[in-house]
Amino acid sequence: MRKLQQIYNFIYKKVSNIQQIVLFLILFGIAILVFIQVVLRYLLNAPLMGIEELLLFPTIWLYTIGNANSALERNLLSAPVILSFIKEPKKYKITKIIISLISFIISCWLTYWAYHYFLYSIRVQKLSASLYIPLVYAESFIFIGFFLVSVYIFIEVIDNISKPLSEYQESIKK
């Protein structure tokens, strides 16, 4: 069991590092595009048409991968107010399991619809307005992001089920 935990921690660290690097690169790319647009428009009075449209792609990537990263770090929006009122470790654990199961069901439902939207996007082959870039490059990340969120929340469900009650006693004391 200890070896399995070490493998899990190693994979978690690697995936987290990869996502952090990807998020940084996307954010850096967005900043460069905005900087170029500001310089061209306000300093040189020669706006480059299409940068706003080009920004659509990394912005969607940033939101979806950022959402997946918050699920990986277990910082998704939640209502932990309920947990602050529970003092018994067993009830606390059951409530955590229920909350994570509900989150998993919702994320699977959203992933299902994102998958169908992805298939629709492939079938229709929409293009951006002026640069004629296939929008599937942006819209596919919606499915990828929700899929990653579902995987990470599933891991959270497994952790909540397998975590011993002693750990919940410590978290209640905090």
LUMKEDO-775542 format. One record per residue (C-alpha): x, z, y; residue in one letter. Coordinates in Angstrom, 2 decimals, decimal comma. Layout:
ATOM         u         w         v   residuo
ATOM         X         Z         Y         A
...
***
This chain:
ATOM         u         w         v   residuo
ATOM      0,00      0,00      0,00         M
ATOM      2,88      0,82      2,36         R
ATOM      4,47     -2,58      1,71         K
ATOM      1,16     -4,29      2,49         L
ATOM      0,96     -2,37      5,77         Q
ATOM      4,49     -3,49      6,67         Q
ATOM      3,60     -7,12      5,99         I
ATOM      0,44     -6,75      8,08         Y
ATOM      2,41     -5,21     10,97         N
ATOM      5,00     -7,99     10,81         F
ATOM      2,34    -10,73     10,87         I
ATOM      0,43     -8,93     13,63         Y
ATOM      3,57     -8,72     15,78         K
ATOM      4,44    -12,40     15,23         K
ATOM      0,91    -13,64     15,96         V
ATOM      0,70    -11,44     19,03         S
ATOM      4,04    -12,74     20,31         N
ATOM      3,03    -16,37     19,73         I
ATOM     -0,26    -15,87     21,57         Q
ATOM      1,51    -14,12     24,45         Q
ATOM      3,97    -17,02     24,77         I
ATOM      1,19    -19,61     24,64         V
ATOM     -0,80    -17,70     27,27         L
ATOM      2,25    -17,47     29,51         F
ATOM      3,01    -21,19     29,19         L
ATOM     -0,59    -22,15     29,94         I
ATOM     -0,74    -19,84     32,94         L
ATOM      2,60    -21,18     34,16         F
ATOM      1,31    -24,75     33,80         G
ATOM     -1,82    -23,92     35,77         I
ATOM      0,28    -22,35     38,53         A
ATOM      2,52    -25,43     38,70         I
ATOM     -0,47    -27,79     38,92         L
ATOM     -2,08    -25,73     41,68         V
ATOM      1,25    -25,54     43,54         F
ATOM      1,68    -29,33     43,35         I
ATOM     -1,86    -29,84     44,61         Q
ATOM     -1,37    -27,45     47,55         V
ATOM      1,94    -29,06     48,56         V
ATOM      0,55    -32,57     48,31         L
ATOM     -2,73    -31,83     50,05         R
ATOM     -1,72    -29,46     52,84         Y
ATOM      1,94    -30,25     53,51         L
ATOM      2,14    -33,96     52,81         L
ATOM     -1,52    -34,85     53,53         N
ATOM     -1,55    -36,92     50,36         A
ATOM     -3,87    -35,28     47,83         P
ATOM     -3,39    -36,33     44,24         L
ATOM     -6,77    -37,10     42,77         M
ATOM     -7,43    -35,72     39,33         G
ATOM     -5,48    -32,47     39,38         I
ATOM     -8,72    -30,48     39,55         E
ATOM     -9,94    -32,39     36,54         E
ATOM     -6,64    -31,90     34,76         L
ATOM     -6,86    -28,14     35,41         L
ATOM    -10,02    -28,01     33,30         L
ATOM     -8,05    -28,29     30,07         F
ATOM     -5,49    -25,49     30,44         P
ATOM     -8,13    -23,27     32,04         T
ATOM    -10,40    -23,51     29,00         I
ATOM     -7,38    -22,96     26,75         W
ATOM     -6,41    -19,91     28,79         L
ATOM     -9,88    -18,37     28,55         Y
ATOM    -10,31    -18,96     24,83         T
ATOM     -6,83    -17,88     23,76         I
ATOM     -7,04    -14,92     26,15         G
ATOM    -10,30    -13,92     24,51         N
ATOM     -8,70    -14,21     21,08         A
ATOM     -5,73    -12,17     22,30         N
ATOM     -8,03     -9,40     23,51         S
ATOM     -9,71     -9,39     20,09         A
ATOM     -6,30     -9,16     18,44         L
ATOM     -5,40     -6,19     20,64         E
ATOM     -8,90     -4,75     20,08         R
ATOM     -9,70     -4,76     23,78         N
ATOM    -12,84     -6,88     23,68         L
ATOM    -15,76     -5,77     25,78         L
ATOM    -17,55     -2,97     24,00         S
ATOM    -19,60      0,09     24,72         A
ATOM    -17,55      3,04     23,45         P
ATOM    -19,85      5,44     25,31         V
ATOM    -21,64      6,11     22,04         I
ATOM    -18,38      7,19     20,41         L
ATOM    -17,69      9,77     23,11         S
ATOM    -20,79     11,73     22,07         F
ATOM    -19,96     11,83     18,37         I
ATOM    -17,88     14,82     17,32         K
ATOM    -18,07     14,67     13,52         E
ATOM    -15,37     12,46     11,95         P
ATOM    -17,65     11,04      9,26         K
ATOM    -20,34      9,97     11,75         K
ATOM    -17,63      8,68     14,09         Y
ATOM    -16,20      6,51     11,31         K
ATOM    -19,63      5,18     10,30         I
ATOM    -20,44      4,35     13,92         T
ATOM    -17,10      2,52     14,35         K
ATOM    -17,82      0,52     11,19         I
ATOM    -21,33     -0,39     12,39         I
ATOM    -20,05     -1,42     15,83         I
ATOM    -17,31     -3,60     14,33         S
ATOM    -19,75     -5,15     11,83         L
ATOM    -22,18     -6,04     14,60         I
ATOM    -19,30     -7,54     16,59         S
ATOM    -18,24     -9,53     13,53         F
ATOM    -21,75    -10,88     12,94         I
ATOM    -22,06    -11,93     16,58         I
ATOM    -18,64    -13,57     16,61         S
ATOM    -19,45    -15,46     13,38         C
ATOM    -22,71    -16,66     14,92         W
ATOM    -20,86    -17,86     18,04         L
ATOM    -18,18    -19,50     15,88         T
ATOM    -20,91    -21,33     13,97         Y
ATOM    -22,34    -22,76     17,19         W
ATOM    -18,89    -23,53     18,58         A
ATOM    -18,13    -25,46     15,38         Y
ATOM    -21,28    -27,53     15,77         H
ATOM    -20,43    -28,15     19,43         Y
ATOM    -16,96    -29,25     18,33         F
ATOM    -18,49    -31,71     15,83         L
ATOM    -20,82    -32,97     18,57         Y
ATOM    -17,85    -33,42     20,89         S
ATOM    -16,02    -35,47     18,27         I
ATOM    -19,11    -37,59     17,60         R
ATOM    -19,95    -38,30     21,25         V
ATOM    -16,35    -38,78     22,42         Q
ATOM    -16,95    -37,76     26,01         K
ATOM    -14,28    -38,58     28,59         L
ATOM    -13,35    -36,81     31,80         S
ATOM    -14,77    -38,35     34,97         A
ATOM    -11,75    -39,93     36,64         S
ATOM     -8,76    -39,61     34,32         L
ATOM    -10,70    -40,59     31,16         Y
ATOM     -9,10    -37,87     29,06         I
ATOM    -11,08    -37,09     25,89         P
ATOM    -12,92    -33,81     26,51         L
ATOM    -12,53    -32,89     22,86         V
ATOM     -9,06    -31,57     23,79         Y
ATOM    -10,71    -28,87     25,89         A
ATOM    -13,86    -28,35     23,86         E
ATOM    -12,01    -27,94     20,55         S
ATOM    -10,37    -24,79     21,90         F
ATOM    -13,79    -23,16     22,22         I
ATOM    -14,16    -23,36     18,45         F
ATOM    -10,54    -22,35     17,83         I
ATOM    -10,89    -19,34     20,13         G
ATOM    -14,10    -18,11     18,53         F
ATOM    -12,66    -18,66     15,07         F
ATOM     -9,63    -16,53     15,92         L
ATOM    -11,89    -13,83     17,40         V
ATOM    -13,91    -13,76     14,17         S
ATOM    -10,75    -13,43     12,07         V
ATOM     -9,39    -10,61     14,24         Y
ATOM    -12,70     -8,74     14,27         I
ATOM    -12,92     -9,11     10,47         F
ATOM     -9,49     -7,47     10,23         I
ATOM    -10,79     -4,70     12,50         E
ATOM    -13,78     -4,18     10,19         V
ATOM    -11,45     -3,90      7,19         I
ATOM     -9,24     -1,43      9,10         D
ATOM    -12,23      0,68     10,12         N
ATOM    -13,46      0,81      6,52         I
ATOM    -10,06      1,60      5,01         S
ATOM     -8,87      4,08      7,65         K
ATOM     -8,95      7,67      6,36         P
ATOM    -11,17     10,28      8,01         L
ATOM     -8,12     12,25      9,16         S
ATOM     -7,28      9,50     11,66         E
ATOM    -10,78      9,72     13,10         Y
ATOM    -10,41     13,47     13,53         Q
ATOM     -7,31     12,82     15,65         E
ATOM     -9,09     10,17     17,75         S
ATOM    -12,01     12,52     18,42         I
ATOM     -9,65     15,20     19,70         K
ATOM     -8,19     12,78     22,24         K
***
